[in-house]
């Protein structure tokens, strides 16, 4: 068995289908989603890493060459490259590249070996014989093809070298198809010898020959059927364990040279060995086969390698039982992996026995989980810590994912002990993997001052890059702290933690959800402008109202970047796209009941660190309150008063508080002056006219004085008329008296 290139493409496509079907946000796994599930879960190994341990690292320079292109296209490309690079110049010094290419094309189009050789006349002899053999091989004239390939092996060494590897490989393929397995093995081994001696192998056939030889062993062992009708091979039951072990070793050597096909083949062998009709008792006596099965079962394997009707659970259970019935290996990495397998299979008693004297990371890790199952948290934390210490001394026994997971589990246990800062210290080096857990501890468990001390101890942040998608845990944690400081009113301290503005960036290029230090300075200046003086005239309050409204708008528009929570409820980490998913909305994560692994005062710390108000997009209600505060300072009959209330209602609607928006509208109706634009109050608002509001009282006083003056003049004219009338009456009266006299 040896996967071809098509098989690799099919498996890759299947993997992509699995991703494509997972619609919606792809939230990362978080350790704190379920603490008990995290620390009690079996240790998951990495199959590729485990396979790299099956054989020693290769000492030769042979490397896999695997392409998605058809083999014939790959061969033609190699031949053209040889001509253009001058690789044949020593054999044909006078021939031009164009002439050689023309002869090559003619030979490739030939329908028989003899025709191909005639067309290739003038090319190096080994190349001409190979092209002839290839033509007959494709036409299923195997004997004729073999004759051409054998002729290459009889050439002088300097002429044979250019096609020595490919000819040996093709002889092996022909012997395979004819059922002549001993001869095929000899040819595949010769393929590697020629390549190791320096013969050209641009297609990586030496490494591919390892897989072809391994397939012969599996056919002879009866584990797979021969794909060639002409090859009738008798199964050797007595030699089956040895043959399977040899196949595993050959595939492992192939994989160790960078072959994905070799790695896939190892997984397929493991899957075949787990079939119910396979008798594992004798086969597992071979240590390399046992190690293969332990690695396969203890690793996460993609579901597409199994048929939908397969009872996978029973197969895994039976395999684990068969492996555990074998004599245990000597203390060391293999024993630790057997302990991990026993834990996965629920054989906790055996896992205890196998890990009893563990000194390496994996064994200590398993022992820690067993201690926690017994309820001995002290011993569990001790063994988890010892596993991490042992890993620091020798990190070659675990793959990178396992190292990251081990750190994470130790951090969970430290958190449960109330060692909050130590937990964050453990998680931060793997923050890119467990950013949601880092968010939770930094934002909801540590106090602001504890977080500030932690951040101050980190290395300086990297220089900001415009529109960079590269993760920057240090810069992101500093920004998280900055926003948290703003939320508690310590904006001046926050300035030191906001990132600097990228030189040359424009307002259109800057992300409103990612504030920089200049944005924070503007916000701080707006806050300072809203502070009242010790005494204010009514018209002086309008300037403060204008500052409050500016602050309200800044809060609404830039609130995410200036004060938003990294995790719930704002989810700045996801630009607010979802209400939850990264970070924790409660100390127990997704568990409905309080976790027994909560820290001593973790719940009270979580409550104390909540944003105020603790609602989705919490800065929007703050923006509404600030707009209302601005309205409180304005003349009620002014346009600015009505417009500011309109914006306050709009911000309330944005925060899903329709009740508050309605109350604001009622206030406008009861206290404000009619505005023609207010027909869609709270939905469509105009800009407040603060300049008019600043002269509102002046205009009102002027009008009052004018009215009073006009009233006074009218009264004065009436009095004068009355006085004149009185004087006239008196004068006329006197004249009448004189006349009568």
C-alpha positions as CSV (number, residue, x, y, z in Angstrom):
1,X,0.0,0.0,0.0
2,X,1.3,3.4,-0.9
3,X,-1.0,6.5,-1.4
4,X,-0.7,8.1,-4.8
5,X,-0.8,11.9,-5.4
6,X,-4.5,11.7,-6.1
7,X,-5.1,10.2,-2.7
8,X,-3.3,13.1,-1.1
9,X,-5.5,15.5,-3.0
10,X,-8.7,13.7,-2.0
11,X,-7.8,13.6,1.6
12,X,-6.9,17.3,1.5
13,X,-10.2,18.1,-0.2
14,X,-12.0,16.1,2.5
15,X,-10.3,18.1,5.2
16,X,-11.3,21.4,3.5
17,X,-14.9,20.2,3.3
18,X,-14.9,19.8,7.1
19,X,-13.8,23.4,7.4
20,X,-16.3,24.6,4.9
21,X,-19.3,23.0,6.6
22,X,-18.4,24.8,9.9
23,X,-20.4,27.9,9.1
24,X,-20.4,31.0,11.3
25,X,-17.7,32.3,13.6
26,X,-14.8,30.0,14.2
27,X,-14.3,30.6,17.9
28,X,-11.1,29.2,19.4
29,X,-11.0,26.5,22.0
30,X,-10.8,28.0,25.4
31,X,-9.5,26.2,28.5
32,X,-11.8,28.0,30.8
33,X,-15.0,27.2,28.8
34,X,-15.1,24.0,31.0
35,X,-12.4,23.8,33.5
36,X,-13.1,20.2,34.6
37,X,-13.4,19.1,31.0
38,X,-10.0,20.7,30.3
39,X,-8.0,19.2,33.1
40,X,-9.7,15.8,33.0
41,X,-9.5,15.3,29.3
42,X,-7.1,12.6,28.0
43,X,-3.7,13.8,26.8
44,X,-3.9,14.1,23.1
45,X,-0.8,13.2,21.1
46,X,0.2,14.5,17.7
47,X,0.4,11.7,15.2
48,X,3.0,13.2,12.9
49,X,5.2,14.0,15.9
50,X,4.9,10.5,17.3
51,X,5.7,9.0,13.9
52,X,8.9,11.1,13.8
53,X,10.0,9.2,16.9
54,X,9.6,5.7,15.3
55,X,12.9,5.8,13.5
56,X,16.1,7.7,13.9
57,X,16.6,10.9,12.0
58,X,17.9,10.2,8.5
59,X,21.6,10.6,8.0
60,X,21.4,10.8,4.2
61,X,20.3,13.7,2.1
62,X,17.3,11.9,0.4
63,X,14.1,14.0,0.6
64,X,10.6,13.5,-0.6
65,X,9.4,15.3,-3.8
66,X,5.6,15.2,-3.9
67,X,3.5,17.2,-6.4
68,X,-0.1,17.4,-7.4
69,X,0.8,17.2,-11.1
70,X,0.4,13.9,-13.0
71,X,3.6,11.8,-13.0
72,X,4.1,12.1,-16.8
73,X,3.9,15.9,-16.6
74,X,6.3,15.9,-13.7
75,X,8.8,13.8,-15.6
76,X,8.6,15.9,-18.7
77,X,9.1,19.1,-16.7
78,X,12.2,17.5,-15.1
79,X,13.6,16.5,-18.5
80,X,13.2,20.0,-19.8
81,X,14.9,21.4,-16.7
82,X,17.8,19.1,-17.2
83,X,18.2,20.3,-20.8
84,X,17.9,24.0,-19.9
85,X,20.3,23.7,-17.0
86,X,22.9,21.9,-19.1
87,X,22.8,18.7,-17.1
88,X,23.4,16.7,-20.3
89,X,26.2,18.9,-21.5
90,X,28.9,16.5,-20.4
91,X,27.3,13.6,-22.4
92,X,26.5,15.8,-25.4
93,X,28.7,18.9,-25.6
94,X,27.8,19.9,-29.1
95,X,24.0,19.7,-29.0
96,X,21.9,22.8,-28.6
97,X,19.1,23.1,-26.1
98,X,16.5,23.6,-28.8
99,X,17.6,20.5,-30.7
100,X,17.6,18.4,-27.5
101,X,14.1,19.6,-26.7
102,X,12.8,18.8,-30.1
103,X,14.2,15.2,-29.9
104,X,12.7,14.9,-26.5
105,X,9.2,15.9,-27.7
106,X,9.4,13.4,-30.6
107,X,10.4,10.6,-28.3
108,X,7.6,11.4,-25.8
109,X,5.0,11.2,-28.6
110,X,6.2,7.7,-29.8
111,X,3.8,4.8,-29.3
112,X,6.4,2.1,-28.8
113,X,9.8,1.6,-27.3
114,X,11.6,1.1,-30.5
115,X,9.9,4.2,-32.1
116,X,10.8,6.2,-29.0
117,X,14.4,5.1,-29.1
118,X,14.7,6.0,-32.8
119,X,13.2,9.4,-32.1
120,X,15.5,9.9,-29.2
121,X,18.6,9.3,-31.3
122,X,21.3,11.7,-30.4
123,X,20.1,12.1,-26.8
124,X,22.2,10.5,-24.0
125,X,21.9,6.7,-24.3
126,X,20.4,6.3,-20.8
127,X,17.8,8.9,-21.6
128,X,16.9,7.3,-24.9
129,X,16.6,3.9,-23.3
130,X,14.5,5.3,-20.5
131,X,12.1,7.0,-22.9
132,X,11.8,3.8,-24.8
133,X,11.1,1.8,-21.6
134,X,8.5,4.3,-20.5
135,X,6.6,4.1,-23.8
136,X,6.4,0.3,-23.6
137,X,5.5,0.4,-19.8
138,X,2.5,2.7,-20.6
139,X,1.4,0.3,-23.3
140,X,1.6,-2.7,-20.8
141,X,4.5,-4.3,-22.7
142,X,6.3,-5.0,-19.5
143,X,8.9,-7.4,-20.8
144,X,10.0,-5.0,-23.5
145,X,10.0,-2.2,-21.0
146,X,12.1,-4.2,-18.6
147,X,14.7,-4.9,-21.4
148,X,15.2,-1.1,-21.9
149,X,15.5,-0.4,-18.2
150,X,18.0,-3.3,-17.7
151,X,20.0,-2.0,-20.6
152,X,20.5,1.3,-18.7
153,X,22.0,-0.7,-15.7
154,X,24.6,-2.2,-18.0
155,X,25.9,1.1,-19.3
156,X,29.2,2.5,-18.1
157,X,28.8,4.4,-14.8
158,X,29.2,7.8,-16.3
159,X,26.5,7.2,-18.9
160,X,24.2,5.3,-16.6
161,X,24.2,7.9,-13.8
162,X,21.7,10.3,-15.4
163,X,18.9,7.7,-15.3
164,X,20.2,5.1,-12.8
165,X,17.6,6.0,-10.1
166,X,14.6,6.2,-12.4
167,X,15.5,2.9,-14.2
168,X,16.0,1.0,-11.0
169,X,12.7,2.4,-9.7
170,X,10.8,1.3,-12.9
171,X,12.4,-2.2,-12.7
172,X,11.0,-2.4,-9.2
173,X,7.5,-1.3,-10.4
174,X,7.5,-4.0,-13.2
175,X,8.6,-6.7,-10.8
176,X,5.8,-5.6,-8.5
177,X,3.2,-6.0,-11.2
178,X,4.5,-9.4,-12.1
179,X,4.4,-10.6,-8.5
180,X,8.2,-11.0,-8.3
181,X,8.5,-9.3,-4.9
182,X,12.0,-10.4,-4.0
183,X,13.3,-8.9,-7.2
184,X,11.2,-5.8,-6.7
185,X,12.6,-5.3,-3.2
186,X,16.1,-5.5,-4.7
187,X,15.3,-2.9,-7.3
188,X,13.8,-0.5,-4.8
189,X,16.8,-0.8,-2.5
190,X,19.1,-0.2,-5.6
191,X,17.1,2.9,-6.3
192,X,18.1,4.3,-2.9
193,X,21.7,3.2,-3.3
194,X,22.1,5.0,-6.6
195,X,20.6,8.2,-5.1
196,X,22.7,8.0,-2.0
197,X,25.8,7.6,-4.3
198,X,24.9,10.9,-6.0
199,X,22.8,9.9,-9.0
200,X,20.2,12.5,-9.9
201,X,16.8,12.0,-8.3
202,X,14.8,15.2,-9.1
203,X,11.5,13.4,-8.7
204,X,12.3,12.0,-5.2
205,X,11.9,8.3,-6.4
206,X,14.4,7.1,-3.8
207,X,12.1,8.2,-1.0
208,X,9.0,6.9,-2.9
209,X,10.7,3.5,-3.2
210,X,10.4,3.2,0.6
211,X,6.7,3.2,0.3
212,X,6.6,0.8,-2.6
213,X,8.8,-1.7,-0.7
214,X,6.5,-1.3,2.4
215,X,3.5,-2.1,0.2
216,X,5.1,-5.4,-0.8
217,X,5.4,-6.4,2.9
218,X,1.8,-5.6,3.6
219,X,0.6,-7.7,0.7
220,X,2.7,-10.6,1.7
221,X,1.4,-10.2,5.3
222,X,-2.1,-10.4,4.0
223,X,-3.1,-7.0,5.5
224,X,-3.9,-5.6,2.0
225,X,-4.7,-7.2,-1.3
226,X,-2.5,-6.9,-4.4
227,X,-3.7,-4.3,-6.8
228,X,-2.1,-6.2,-9.7
229,X,-4.1,-9.0,-11.2
230,X,-1.0,-10.8,-12.4
231,X,0.5,-10.9,-9.0
232,X,-0.6,-13.9,-7.1
233,X,1.1,-13.7,-3.7
234,X,0.7,-16.3,-1.0
235,X,0.1,-14.9,2.5
236,X,2.8,-15.8,5.0
237,X,1.0,-15.9,8.3
238,X,4.0,-16.8,10.4
239,X,6.1,-13.9,8.9
240,X,3.1,-11.5,9.1
241,X,4.2,-9.6,12.3
242,X,7.7,-9.2,11.0
243,X,6.5,-8.1,7.5
244,X,4.1,-5.5,9.0
245,X,6.8,-4.2,11.3
246,X,9.1,-3.8,8.4
247,X,6.4,-1.9,6.5
248,X,5.9,0.4,9.4
249,X,9.6,1.1,9.6
250,X,9.8,1.8,5.9
251,X,6.8,4.2,5.9
252,X,8.3,5.9,9.0
253,X,11.6,6.4,7.1
254,X,9.7,7.8,4.2
255,X,7.8,10.2,6.4
256,X,11.0,11.2,8.2
257,X,12.3,12.5,4.9
258,X,9.3,14.9,4.5
259,X,6.8,12.6,2.8
260,X,3.2,13.3,3.5
261,X,2.3,10.2,1.6
262,X,4.4,8.2,4.1
263,X,2.6,9.7,7.0
264,X,-0.8,9.0,5.5
265,X,0.3,5.5,4.9
266,X,1.2,5.0,8.5
267,X,-2.2,6.2,9.5
268,X,-3.8,3.8,7.0
269,X,-1.8,0.9,8.4
270,X,-2.9,1.7,11.9
271,X,-6.5,1.9,10.8
272,X,-6.3,-1.5,9.0
273,X,-4.8,-3.1,12.1
274,X,-7.8,-1.9,14.1
275,X,-10.2,-3.9,12.0
276,X,-12.1,-6.5,14.0
277,X,-10.9,-9.4,11.9
278,X,-7.2,-8.7,12.5
279,X,-5.5,-10.8,15.2
280,X,-3.3,-8.3,17.0
281,X,-1.9,-10.6,19.6
282,X,1.2,-11.7,17.6
283,X,1.5,-8.5,15.6
284,X,1.7,-6.3,18.8
285,X,4.8,-8.3,19.9
286,X,6.6,-6.1,17.4
287,X,7.5,-2.9,19.4
288,X,7.3,-0.6,16.4
289,X,3.7,-1.7,15.6
290,X,2.6,-1.2,19.2
291,X,4.1,2.3,19.2
292,X,2.2,3.0,15.9
293,X,-1.1,1.9,17.4
294,X,-0.6,3.7,20.7
295,X,0.2,6.9,18.8
296,X,-2.8,6.5,16.4
297,X,-5.4,5.8,19.1
298,X,-4.0,8.5,21.4
299,X,-4.0,11.1,18.6
300,X,-6.9,13.0,17.2
301,X,-7.7,11.3,13.9
302,X,-9.9,12.9,11.2
303,X,-13.3,11.1,10.8
304,X,-13.0,10.8,7.1
305,X,-10.6,7.9,7.4
306,X,-13.5,5.7,8.6
307,X,-16.6,4.5,7.0
308,X,-19.9,5.9,8.4
309,X,-21.0,2.5,9.5
310,X,-17.9,1.7,11.5
311,X,-18.4,1.2,15.2
312,X,-15.3,3.3,16.0
313,X,-15.8,3.3,19.7
314,X,-15.7,-0.5,20.0
315,X,-12.7,-0.7,17.6
316,X,-10.8,1.8,19.7
317,X,-11.7,0.1,22.9
318,X,-10.7,-3.3,21.5
319,X,-7.4,-1.9,20.3
320,X,-6.6,-0.3,23.6
321,X,-7.3,-3.5,25.4
322,X,-5.1,-5.5,23.0
323,X,-2.3,-3.1,23.4
324,X,-2.5,-3.0,27.2
325,X,-2.5,-6.8,27.4
326,X,1.1,-6.8,26.0
327,X,4.0,-6.6,28.4
328,X,4.8,-3.0,29.3
329,X,7.9,-1.4,27.9
330,X,10.7,-0.3,30.1
331,X,10.3,3.1,31.9
332,X,10.7,6.0,29.5
333,X,8.7,7.8,26.9
334,X,7.0,4.7,25.5
335,X,5.8,3.7,29.0
336,X,4.4,7.2,29.5
337,X,2.5,7.0,26.2
338,X,1.1,3.6,27.3
339,X,-0.1,5.3,30.5
340,X,-1.7,8.0,28.4
341,X,-3.5,5.3,26.4
342,X,-4.7,3.5,29.5
343,X,-6.1,6.8,30.8
344,X,-7.9,7.4,27.5
345,X,-9.4,3.9,27.7
346,X,-10.7,4.4,31.2
347,X,-8.2,1.9,32.7
348,X,-7.3,4.3,35.5
349,X,-6.0,1.5,37.7
350,X,-3.5,0.5,35.0
351,X,-2.7,4.1,34.2
352,X,-1.8,4.6,37.9
353,X,0.5,1.6,37.8
354,X,2.2,2.7,34.6
355,X,2.8,6.3,35.7
356,X,3.7,5.4,39.3
357,X,7.4,6.1,38.8
358,X,7.1,8.6,36.0
359,X,9.8,11.3,35.7
360,X,9.2,12.6,32.2
361,X,6.6,15.2,31.2
362,X,3.9,13.0,29.8
363,X,4.0,10.5,32.6
364,X,3.8,13.2,35.2
365,X,1.0,14.9,33.3
366,X,-1.1,11.7,33.3
367,X,-0.3,11.2,37.0
368,X,-1.5,14.7,37.7
369,X,-4.9,14.0,36.0
370,X,-5.2,10.7,38.0
371,X,-4.6,12.6,41.3
372,X,-7.3,15.1,40.4
373,X,-9.7,12.3,39.7
374,X,-9.0,10.9,43.2
375,X,-9.8,14.4,44.6
376,X,-6.2,15.1,45.6
377,X,-5.8,18.6,44.2
378,X,-2.5,19.2,46.1
379,X,-0.8,16.2,44.5
380,X,-2.3,17.1,41.1
381,X,-0.9,20.6,41.1
382,X,2.4,19.2,42.3
383,X,2.6,16.7,39.4
384,X,1.4,19.3,36.8
385,X,4.1,21.6,37.9
386,X,6.7,18.9,37.9
387,X,5.6,18.0,34.3
388,X,6.1,21.5,33.2
389,X,9.5,21.7,34.9
390,X,10.6,18.4,33.3
391,X,9.5,19.8,29.9
392,X,11.7,22.8,30.4
393,X,14.7,20.5,31.0
394,X,13.9,18.3,27.9
395,X,11.3,19.6,25.5
396,X,11.9,16.9,22.8
397,X,9.4,14.4,24.2
398,X,6.3,16.3,23.4
399,X,5.1,18.1,20.3
400,X,4.4,21.8,20.3
401,X,0.6,21.5,20.7
402,X,1.1,19.2,23.7
403,X,3.5,21.6,25.2
404,X,1.1,24.5,24.8
405,X,-1.8,22.4,26.3
406,X,0.3,21.4,29.3
407,X,1.1,25.0,30.1
408,X,-2.6,25.8,29.7
409,X,-3.7,23.1,32.1
410,X,-1.1,24.2,34.7
411,X,-2.5,27.7,34.4
412,X,-6.0,26.5,35.0
413,X,-4.9,24.7,38.2
414,X,-2.9,27.8,39.4
415,X,-6.1,29.8,38.8
416,X,-8.0,27.4,41.0
417,X,-5.5,28.0,43.7
418,X,-5.9,31.7,43.6
419,X,-2.5,32.3,42.0
420,X,-4.1,34.6,39.4
421,X,-0.9,36.5,38.3
422,X,1.0,33.2,37.9
423,X,-1.8,31.8,35.8
424,X,-1.6,34.7,33.4
425,X,2.2,34.4,33.4
426,X,1.9,30.8,32.2
427,X,-0.7,31.6,29.6
428,X,0.9,34.7,28.1
429,X,3.7,32.9,26.1
430,X,0.9,30.9,24.4
431,X,-1.5,33.9,24.2
432,X,-2.0,33.4,20.5
433,X,-3.5,30.0,21.2
434,X,-5.4,30.9,24.4
435,X,-6.2,34.6,23.9
436,X,-9.7,34.1,25.2
437,X,-8.3,32.8,28.5
438,X,-5.8,35.5,28.7
439,X,-8.6,38.1,28.2
440,X,-10.6,36.6,31.0
441,X,-7.8,36.7,33.6
442,X,-6.5,40.1,32.5
443,X,-9.8,41.8,32.2
444,X,-12.0,40.1,34.8
445,X,-9.9,38.5,37.5
446,X,-6.8,40.7,38.1
447,X,-7.4,44.1,39.6
448,X,-6.5,47.1,37.4
449,X,-3.3,47.7,39.4
450,X,-2.3,44.0,39.3
451,X,-2.8,44.0,35.5
452,X,-0.8,47.3,35.2
453,X,2.1,45.7,37.1
454,X,2.0,42.7,34.9
455,X,2.0,44.7,31.7
456,X,4.8,47.0,32.9
457,X,6.9,43.9,33.3
458,X,6.5,42.8,29.6
459,X,9.0,43.7,26.9
460,X,8.3,46.8,24.9
461,X,5.6,46.5,22.2
462,X,6.5,46.1,18.6
463,X,6.2,49.1,16.3
464,X,2.6,49.5,15.0
465,X,1.9,48.6,11.4
466,X,-0.9,50.1,9.4
467,X,-3.7,47.5,8.8
468,X,-1.5,44.7,10.2
469,X,-3.2,41.4,10.8
470,X,-0.2,39.9,12.6
471,X,-0.9,38.9,16.2
472,X,0.7,41.2,18.8
473,X,-0.1,39.8,22.2
474,X,2.0,42.5,24.0
475,X,0.4,45.4,22.1
476,X,-3.1,43.8,22.5
477,X,-2.7,43.4,26.2
478,X,-1.5,47.0,26.6
479,X,-4.5,48.2,24.6
480,X,-6.8,46.1,26.9
481,X,-5.2,47.7,29.9
482,X,-5.6,51.2,28.4
483,X,-9.3,50.7,27.8
484,X,-9.8,49.3,31.2
485,X,-8.1,52.3,32.8
486,X,-10.4,54.6,30.8
487,X,-13.4,52.7,32.1
488,X,-12.5,53.4,35.7
489,X,-11.7,57.0,35.0
490,X,-7.9,56.9,34.9
491,X,-7.6,58.1,31.4
492,X,-4.4,60.1,32.0
493,X,-2.7,56.9,33.0
494,X,-4.1,55.1,30.0
495,X,-2.3,57.3,27.6
496,X,0.9,55.4,28.1
497,X,-0.7,52.1,27.0
498,X,-2.5,53.1,23.8
499,X,-0.5,52.5,20.7
500,X,1.1,55.4,18.9
501,X,-0.5,56.7,15.7
502,X,1.0,55.1,12.6
503,X,2.9,57.8,10.8
504,X,1.1,59.1,7.7
505,X,-2.2,57.4,8.4
506,X,-5.4,59.4,7.6
507,X,-8.7,59.4,9.5
508,X,-10.2,57.2,6.8
509,X,-7.5,54.6,7.2
510,X,-7.7,54.5,11.0
511,X,-10.0,51.9,12.5
512,X,-12.6,53.4,14.8
513,X,-12.6,50.2,16.9
514,X,-8.8,50.5,17.5
515,X,-8.0,53.7,19.2
516,X,-4.5,55.1,19.3
517,X,-2.8,57.5,21.7
518,X,-3.9,60.6,19.8
519,X,-7.5,59.5,20.0
520,X,-7.1,59.0,23.7
521,X,-5.6,62.5,24.1
522,X,-8.6,64.0,22.3
523,X,-10.9,62.0,24.6
524,X,-9.0,63.2,27.7
525,X,-9.2,66.8,26.5
526,X,-12.9,66.4,26.0
527,X,-13.3,65.0,29.5
528,X,-11.3,67.9,31.0
529,X,-13.5,70.4,29.1
530,X,-16.6,69.1,30.8
531,X,-15.4,69.9,34.3
532,X,-17.5,72.8,35.8
533,X,-15.9,76.0,37.1
534,X,-16.5,77.0,40.8
535,X,-19.1,79.5,39.5
536,X,-20.9,79.7,36.2
537,X,-23.4,82.1,34.6
538,X,-26.2,80.4,32.8
539,X,-24.6,81.3,29.4
540,X,-21.3,79.9,30.5
541,X,-22.9,76.5,31.0
542,X,-23.5,76.3,27.3
543,X,-19.8,75.8,26.5
544,X,-19.7,72.9,29.0
545,X,-22.8,71.5,27.4
546,X,-21.1,71.6,24.0
547,X,-18.0,69.8,25.5
548,X,-20.3,67.2,27.1
549,X,-22.0,66.6,23.7
550,X,-18.7,66.3,22.0
551,X,-17.7,63.7,24.7
552,X,-21.0,61.9,24.2
553,X,-20.4,61.7,20.4
554,X,-16.8,60.5,20.9
555,X,-18.0,57.9,23.4
556,X,-20.6,56.6,20.9
557,X,-18.4,56.6,17.8
558,X,-15.1,55.6,19.3
559,X,-16.2,53.9,22.5
560,X,-15.2,50.4,21.3
561,X,-11.6,51.5,20.8
562,X,-11.4,53.8,23.8
563,X,-13.2,51.8,26.5
564,X,-14.7,48.6,25.1
565,X,-14.1,45.3,26.8
566,X,-11.8,42.9,25.0
567,X,-14.2,40.0,25.8
568,X,-17.9,40.0,26.8
569,X,-20.0,42.1,26.7
570,X,-18.4,44.3,24.0
571,X,-16.0,41.8,22.3
572,X,-13.6,44.4,21.0
573,X,-11.4,41.4,20.0
574,X,-14.0,40.6,17.3
575,X,-14.8,44.3,16.5
576,X,-18.1,43.8,18.3
577,X,-19.4,41.4,15.7
578,X,-20.7,38.9,18.2
579,X,-21.8,39.3,21.9
580,X,-19.7,36.4,23.1
581,X,-17.3,33.7,21.9
582,X,-13.9,34.9,23.0
583,X,-13.4,35.4,26.7
584,X,-15.8,34.4,29.4
585,X,-19.3,35.8,30.2
586,X,-19.2,34.1,33.6
587,X,-16.4,32.6,35.8
588,X,-17.6,29.1,35.0
589,X,-17.7,29.6,31.3
590,X,-20.1,27.4,29.5
591,X,-20.9,25.3,32.6
592,X,-24.3,26.0,34.1
593,X,-23.2,25.4,37.7
594,X,-20.3,27.0,39.5
595,X,-17.0,25.2,38.7
596,X,-15.2,23.6,41.7
597,X,-12.0,24.9,40.2
598,X,-12.8,28.5,40.7
599,X,-10.2,30.6,42.7
600,X,-11.1,31.5,46.3
601,X,-12.3,35.1,45.5
602,X,-12.5,34.8,41.7
603,X,-16.3,35.3,41.6
604,X,-16.1,38.6,43.6
605,X,-13.2,39.8,41.5
606,X,-15.2,39.1,38.3
607,X,-18.2,41.1,39.6
608,X,-16.0,44.0,40.7
609,X,-14.4,44.3,37.3
610,X,-17.6,44.4,35.3
611,X,-18.1,47.4,33.0
612,X,-20.8,49.9,34.1
613,X,-23.3,49.3,32.9
614,X,-22.7,45.6,32.3
615,X,-24.6,45.5,28.9
616,X,-23.7,44.8,25.3
617,X,-21.8,47.8,23.9
618,X,-21.8,49.3,27.4
619,X,-20.4,52.7,26.1
620,X,-23.6,53.4,24.2
621,X,-25.7,54.0,27.3
622,X,-22.9,56.1,28.6
623,X,-23.0,58.2,25.5
624,X,-26.8,58.7,26.0
625,X,-26.3,59.8,29.6
626,X,-23.6,62.3,28.5
627,X,-25.9,63.7,25.9
628,X,-28.6,64.1,28.5
629,X,-26.2,65.8,30.8
630,X,-25.4,68.2,28.0
631,X,-29.1,68.9,27.6
632,X,-29.4,69.7,31.3
633,X,-27.1,72.6,30.9
634,X,-28.9,74.2,27.9
635,X,-31.9,76.6,27.8
636,X,-34.9,74.4,27.4
637,X,-36.4,76.5,24.6
638,X,-33.3,76.5,22.5
639,X,-32.7,74.4,19.4
640,X,-29.6,72.9,20.9
641,X,-31.6,71.6,23.8
642,X,-34.0,69.7,21.5
643,X,-31.3,68.5,19.2
644,X,-29.2,67.2,22.1
645,X,-32.1,65.3,23.5
646,X,-32.7,63.9,20.1
647,X,-29.2,62.5,20.0
648,X,-29.5,61.2,23.5
649,X,-32.6,59.3,22.4
650,X,-30.7,58.0,19.3
651,X,-27.9,56.7,21.5
652,X,-30.4,55.0,23.8
653,X,-32.0,53.3,20.8
654,X,-28.6,52.1,19.7
655,X,-28.1,50.5,23.1
656,X,-31.5,48.8,22.7
657,X,-33.1,50.9,25.5
658,X,-36.4,51.9,23.9
659,X,-37.9,52.8,27.3
660,X,-35.2,55.3,27.9
661,X,-35.6,56.7,24.4
662,X,-39.3,57.2,25.0
663,X,-38.8,59.0,28.3
664,X,-36.4,61.4,26.6
665,X,-38.9,62.1,23.9
666,X,-41.6,62.8,26.5
667,X,-39.1,65.2,28.2
668,X,-38.7,67.1,24.9
669,X,-42.4,67.4,24.4
670,X,-42.9,68.6,27.9
671,X,-40.1,71.1,28.1
672,X,-38.7,71.8,24.7
673,X,-39.7,74.2,22.0
674,X,-41.3,72.9,18.8
675,X,-38.8,71.9,16.1
676,X,-39.9,71.2,12.6
677,X,-37.2,68.6,12.1
678,X,-38.3,66.5,15.1
679,X,-40.9,64.5,13.3
680,X,-38.6,61.4,13.5
681,X,-37.2,62.2,16.9
682,X,-34.4,59.9,18.0
683,X,-34.0,58.4,14.6
684,X,-33.0,61.5,12.5
685,X,-31.3,64.3,14.4
686,X,-29.8,67.6,13.4
687,X,-26.6,69.2,14.8
688,X,-27.2,71.2,17.9
689,X,-26.8,75.0,17.4
690,X,-24.6,75.8,20.4
691,X,-23.7,79.2,19.1
692,X,-27.3,80.2,19.2
693,X,-27.6,78.7,22.6
694,X,-24.7,80.7,23.9
695,X,-26.6,84.0,23.0
696,X,-30.0,82.6,24.1
697,X,-30.1,84.5,27.4
698,X,-28.6,87.6,25.9
699,X,-31.3,87.7,23.3
700,X,-34.0,86.9,25.9
701,X,-32.8,89.8,28.1
702,X,-32.6,92.2,25.2
703,X,-36.1,91.3,24.2
704,X,-37.4,91.7,27.7
705,X,-35.7,95.1,28.1
706,X,-37.1,96.2,24.7
707,X,-40.5,95.1,25.7
708,X,-40.3,96.8,29.0
709,X,-39.0,100.0,27.4
710,X,-41.8,100.0,24.9
711,X,-44.3,99.5,27.6
712,X,-42.8,102.4,29.7
713,X,-43.0,104.8,26.7
714,X,-46.6,103.9,26.2
715,X,-47.4,104.5,29.8
716,X,-45.4,107.8,29.8
717,X,-47.4,109.1,26.8
718,X,-50.7,108.4,28.5
719,X,-49.7,110.2,31.6
720,X,-48.6,113.2,29.6
721,X,-51.9,113.3,27.8
722,X,-53.7,113.1,31.1
723,X,-51.6,115.8,32.5
724,X,-52.2,118.1,29.5
725,X,-55.9,117.4,29.8
726,X,-55.9,118.2,33.4
727,X,-54.0,121.5,32.7
728,X,-56.4,122.3,29.9
729,X,-59.4,121.7,32.2
730,X,-57.9,123.9,34.9
731,X,-57.2,126.7,32.5
732,X,-60.6,126.6,30.8
733,X,-62.2,126.4,34.2
734,X,-60.5,129.6,35.3
735,X,-61.5,131.4,32.1
736,X,-65.1,130.5,32.7
737,X,-65.0,131.9,36.2
738,X,-63.4,135.2,35.1
739,X,-66.1,135.6,32.4
740,X,-68.9,135.2,34.8
741,X,-67.4,137.7,37.0
